[in-house]
Amino acid sequence: MNDYKVFELGNLALQCGIALPGAQLTYQTYGKLAADKANAVLYPTSYGAHHMDIEWLIGPGQILDSDKFFIIIPNMFGNGLSSSPSNMAEPFGMGRFPTFSHWDNVQAQRRMLDEVFGITHLALVYGWSMGAQQALHWGAIFPDQVDALCAVCGSARTSTHNKVFLEGVRATLTTDPAWRNGGFTARPVAGLRAMGRLYAGWAMSQAFYREGKHLELGFASLEDYLVRAWEANFLRRDGGDLLSMLATWYESDISNNEIYQGDLARALGAIKARAMIMPSRTDLYFTPEDAEAECQQMPNGEFRPIESIWGHRAGNPTDNADDEAFLRQTVSELLGA
């Protein structure tokens, strides 16, 4: 768990109006930075993930080729490694956790790239899910500093229907008996297990289950899959951290800042990077219809859905060779251009 680097942000002014003393952004790097620093790729984390969970697609000859590119994974605020409810000192805690935004994430990432590496321009920002949200924030907030972005199963603004899903997740987790006065007084095991089961129905498509893909993965039954794949996934994490990231996701909006003042069309139109917008055709909460509507407002956006029955997880295909090959081809095109 110490396999990362720490960037000290000092007294960090958050978008919510709170100043966070001793703020930290943790990150890991892969590959070698070129002398001209033109080969930098930023790969932000997704919901509930640490950098170790998403580094599988980095390596020599992989989707993000570490022989050619210098890849940086910044851990987003709230994930348990960067500043998060689980590692904050008082007065934060038990209902006093500050709300992090993606504005906070990308501003901190911008500082880290500049102050640690002297990187002022990125060849690519690649992200899945909440990582895709951060990639789109980069494109809008720093339009002259990004050559290309690949937003896989994400959105520029969290849709109303997506918020309905998140409300269900929040309610499931906070019905645990350990939830008291805005915080957890003990590990919310029942809530985390219930959260995993709720997620299993949204993250994977109806066709995924109809065709028995969960059994092809080596699970003995549906119950085995729910316990070992989904309950286990969320039992790894702190309940307060999961709620923190949920709040960031809920409020995600590339136009919610002093630059665009809520004008989403103007924010989308300001993205200069060649943008590959890649929803899964069967994603139930980052829907292809929402992604296409946003993509149409990007000057250099290309809508390229993943034709898959793996739902939201088509964008993180650790067990799905076809979707991995599709991502590999798309990223190759982007970086080749």
C-alpha positions in Angstrom: 0.0 0.0 0.0 3.1 2.3 0.1 3.7 1.9 -3.6 3.0 5.5 -4.5 4.5 9.0 -4.3 3.0 11.9 -2.3 2.7 15.5 -3.5 2.2 17.9 -0.6 -0.4 20.6 -1.5 -0.2 22.5 1.7 -3.2 24.5 2.7 -5.6 23.7 -0.2 -8.6 25.9 -0.9 -11.4 23.7 -2.1 -14.2 24.7 -4.4 -16.7 24.1 -1.6 -15.2 27.0 0.4 -13.2 24.9 2.9 -9.4 25.2 3.3 -7.9 21.8 3.8 -4.6 21.9 5.8 -1.9 19.5 4.8 -3.7 18.3 1.7 -2.0 15.5 -0.2 -2.2 14.1 -3.7 -0.8 10.6 -4.2 0.3 9.3 -7.5 2.3 6.7 -9.3 4.3 6.9 -12.5 5.2 4.4 -15.3 7.7 4.6 -18.1 10.2 7.4 -18.7 9.6 11.1 -19.4 11.1 12.2 -22.7 13.6 15.0 -22.7 11.1 17.3 -24.4 8.4 16.1 -22.0 6.1 15.5 -25.0 5.1 11.9 -24.1 3.2 12.6 -20.8 -0.1 10.7 -20.4 -2.5 11.4 -17.4 -4.7 8.5 -16.2 -6.9 9.5 -13.3 -8.6 6.9 -11.0 -12.2 5.8 -11.1 -14.8 5.3 -8.4 -13.5 3.3 -5.5 -10.2 2.6 -7.3 -6.6 3.0 -6.2 -3.9 3.3 -8.8 -3.0 -0.4 -8.3 -6.6 -1.3 -9.5 -6.3 0.3 -12.9 -2.6 -0.1 -13.8 -3.3 -3.4 -15.5 -3.6 -1.6 -18.9 -0.1 0.0 -18.5 3.1 -1.8 -19.7 5.3 -2.4 -22.7 3.0 -2.9 -25.7 -0.1 -2.5 -23.6 -3.1 0.0 -24.1 -1.0 2.7 -22.5 2.5 1.7 -23.6 5.1 2.5 -21.0 7.9 1.9 -23.5 6.7 5.0 -25.4 4.9 7.1 -22.9 5.3 8.4 -19.4 2.1 7.6 -17.6 1.0 9.2 -14.4 -1.9 7.9 -12.3 -3.1 10.5 -9.8 -5.4 9.1 -7.0 -8.4 11.3 -6.8 -9.4 12.9 -3.5 -11.6 10.7 -1.4 -10.2 7.4 -2.6 -8.3 6.6 0.6 -4.8 7.4 -0.6 -5.0 11.1 -1.5 -6.7 13.3 1.1 -9.8 11.4 2.1 -12.2 11.1 5.1 -10.3 8.0 6.2 -7.1 9.9 6.7 -8.2 13.4 7.7 -7.5 14.7 11.1 -10.0 16.7 13.2 -11.9 19.0 13.0 -12.9 16.9 9.9 -14.9 13.8 10.5 -18.4 12.6 11.5 -20.4 14.8 9.2 -17.7 17.5 8.8 -15.9 16.0 5.8 -15.4 18.6 3.1 -16.9 17.9 -0.4 -14.3 17.4 -3.1 -15.0 18.4 -6.7 -13.3 17.4 -9.9 -12.3 21.0 -10.2 -10.2 20.4 -7.0 -8.9 17.1 -8.5 -7.7 18.6 -11.8 -6.3 21.8 -10.2 -4.2 19.7 -7.8 -3.1 17.4 -10.7 -2.1 20.5 -12.7 0.1 21.7 -9.8 1.7 18.3 -9.4 2.6 17.9 -13.1 4.1 21.4 -13.1 5.9 21.4 -9.8 7.2 17.8 -9.7 7.9 17.2 -13.4 7.8 20.5 -15.2 5.1 19.1 -17.5 3.0 21.8 -19.1 1.3 19.8 -21.8 -0.2 16.3 -22.0 -0.2 14.0 -25.0 -3.3 12.3 -23.7 -5.7 12.3 -20.7 -7.3 8.8 -20.5 -10.0 7.9 -18.0 -12.8 5.4 -17.3 -15.9 6.2 -15.4 -15.0 9.0 -12.9 -11.6 9.0 -14.5 -13.4 10.0 -17.8 -15.2 12.8 -15.9 -11.8 14.1 -14.9 -10.5 13.8 -18.5 -13.3 15.9 -19.7 -12.7 18.5 -17.0 -9.1 18.7 -18.2 -10.2 19.3 -21.8 -12.5 22.1 -20.7 -10.5 23.8 -18.0 -7.1 23.5 -19.7 -8.0 23.4 -23.4 -4.5 24.5 -24.6 -2.7 21.9 -22.5 -4.2 18.6 -23.8 -3.6 17.1 -27.3 -6.1 14.3 -27.0 -8.5 12.8 -24.5 -10.2 9.5 -24.2 -13.3 9.5 -22.1 -14.5 5.9 -21.6 -17.9 5.3 -20.0 -18.1 8.8 -18.4 -19.8 12.2 -18.8 -19.2 15.9 -18.8 -22.1 16.4 -16.4 -23.7 13.8 -14.3 -27.2 13.2 -15.7 -30.4 13.2 -13.7 -30.9 9.5 -14.2 -27.3 8.8 -13.1 -28.1 10.8 -9.9 -31.1 8.5 -9.3 -28.7 5.6 -9.3 -26.3 7.4 -7.0 -29.1 8.2 -4.6 -29.9 4.5 -4.4 -26.2 3.7 -3.7 -26.0 6.4 -1.0 -29.3 5.2 0.7 -28.1 1.6 0.6 -24.9 2.4 2.3 -26.2 4.8 4.9 -29.0 2.4 6.1 -26.2 0.5 7.9 -26.8 0.6 11.7 -23.3 2.2 12.1 -24.5 5.4 10.3 -25.0 8.1 12.9 -25.2 11.9 12.5 -23.4 12.1 9.2 -20.7 9.5 9.7 -20.0 5.8 10.5 -19.3 4.9 14.1 -18.1 1.4 13.0 -17.3 -0.5 9.9 -20.5 -0.6 7.9 -20.2 -4.3 6.8 -24.0 -4.7 6.1 -24.1 -1.5 4.1 -21.0 -2.4 2.1 -22.4 -5.8 1.2 -25.7 -4.4 0.2 -24.0 -1.7 -1.9 -22.1 -4.4 -3.8 -25.4 -6.2 -4.6 -27.0 -3.1 -5.8 -24.0 -2.2 -7.9 -24.0 -5.6 -9.6 -27.4 -4.9 -11.1 -26.5 -1.5 -12.5 -22.9 -2.1 -13.6 -23.5 -5.2 -15.8 -26.2 -5.4 -18.5 -29.2 -7.7 -18.7 -27.6 -9.5 -21.5 -24.5 -10.2 -19.5 -26.5 -12.2 -17.0 -28.8 -13.7 -19.6 -25.8 -15.2 -21.4 -24.2 -16.4 -18.2 -21.0 -14.4 -18.5 -20.7 -14.3 -14.7 -20.4 -18.1 -14.7 -17.9 -18.1 -17.6 -15.7 -16.0 -15.3 -15.4 -19.0 -13.0 -18.0 -18.4 -10.4 -20.1 -21.3 -9.2 -23.4 -19.5 -9.1 -25.0 -16.1 -9.1 -24.6 -16.0 -5.3 -21.0 -16.8 -5.6 -20.5 -14.0 -8.1 -22.4 -11.5 -6.0 -20.4 -12.3 -2.8 -16.9 -12.7 -4.3 -17.0 -10.2 -7.1 -19.2 -7.4 -5.8 -19.5 -7.6 -2.0 -15.7 -8.2 -1.8 -15.0 -5.2 -4.0 -16.6 -2.7 -1.7 -15.6 -4.4 1.5 -12.0 -3.3 0.6 -12.9 0.3 1.1 -13.8 2.8 3.9 -17.5 3.7 4.0 -16.7 7.4 4.4 -14.4 7.4 1.4 -17.0 5.8 -0.8 -19.5 8.5 0.2 -17.0 11.2 -0.5 -16.3 9.9 -4.0 -20.0 9.5 -4.5 -20.6 13.2 -3.7 -17.8 14.2 -6.2 -19.5 12.0 -8.9 -23.0 13.4 -8.1 -21.9 17.0 -8.5 -19.6 16.4 -11.5 -20.0 19.1 -14.2 -17.3 20.6 -16.4 -19.1 23.9 -16.5 -19.6 24.3 -12.7 -16.7 26.7 -12.2 -15.8 30.4 -12.5 -14.8 29.9 -16.2 -18.1 28.7 -17.6 -20.5 29.5 -14.8 -22.9 26.6 -15.5 -22.9 26.9 -19.3 -22.4 23.3 -20.3 -22.6 24.0 -24.1 -19.9 26.6 -23.8 -17.6 24.3 -21.8 -18.1 21.4 -24.3 -17.4 23.8 -27.1 -14.2 24.9 -25.5 -12.6 21.5 -25.6 -9.9 21.7 -28.3 -8.4 18.3 -27.9 -9.2 15.5 -30.2 -11.8 13.8 -28.0 -12.7 10.1 -28.3 -16.0 9.6 -26.4 -16.5 5.9 -25.7 -19.6 4.8 -23.8 -20.6 1.2 -23.6 -23.6 0.5 -25.7 -25.2 -1.3 -22.6 -24.1 1.1 -19.8 -27.1 1.7 -17.6 -26.0 4.9 -15.9 -23.5 6.5 -18.3 -25.7 5.9 -21.3 -24.6 6.2 -24.9 -27.4 8.6 -25.6 -26.1 11.0 -23.0 -22.5 10.6 -24.3 -23.5 11.2 -27.9 -25.4 14.4 -27.0 -22.4 15.8 -25.3 -20.0 14.7 -28.0 -22.0 16.5 -30.7 -21.1 19.8 -28.9 -17.3 19.1 -28.9 -15.5 20.6 -31.9 -13.2 17.7 -32.3 -15.2 15.0 -30.6 -15.8 11.5 -32.1 -18.5 9.3 -30.7 -17.2 5.7 -30.7 -19.4 3.4 -28.6 -18.1 0.0 -27.3 -20.5 -2.6 -28.7 -20.5 -4.8 -25.7 -22.9 -6.6 -23.3 -20.5 -6.0 -20.4 -22.4 -2.8 -19.4 -20.3 -0.2 -17.6 -17.4 -2.7 -17.1 -16.9 -2.8 -20.8 -14.7 0.3 -20.2 -12.5 -1.6 -17.8 -12.2 -5.0 -19.5 -9.9 -6.9 -17.3 -11.7 -10.1 -18.2 -12.9 -9.3 -21.7 -10.4 -9.6 -24.6 -12.7 -8.1 -27.3 -13.4 -4.9 -25.4 -9.7 -4.6 -24.5 -8.7 -4.9 -28.2 -11.2 -2.2 -29.1 -9.8 0.2 -26.5 -6.2 -0.7 -27.6 -7.1 0.2 -31.2 -8.7 3.5 -30.3 -5.9 4.7 -28.0 -3.4 3.7 -30.7 -5.2 5.9 -33.2 -5.4 8.8 -30.8 -1.7 8.7 -29.9 -0.6 8.0 -33.4 -2.4 11.1 -34.6 
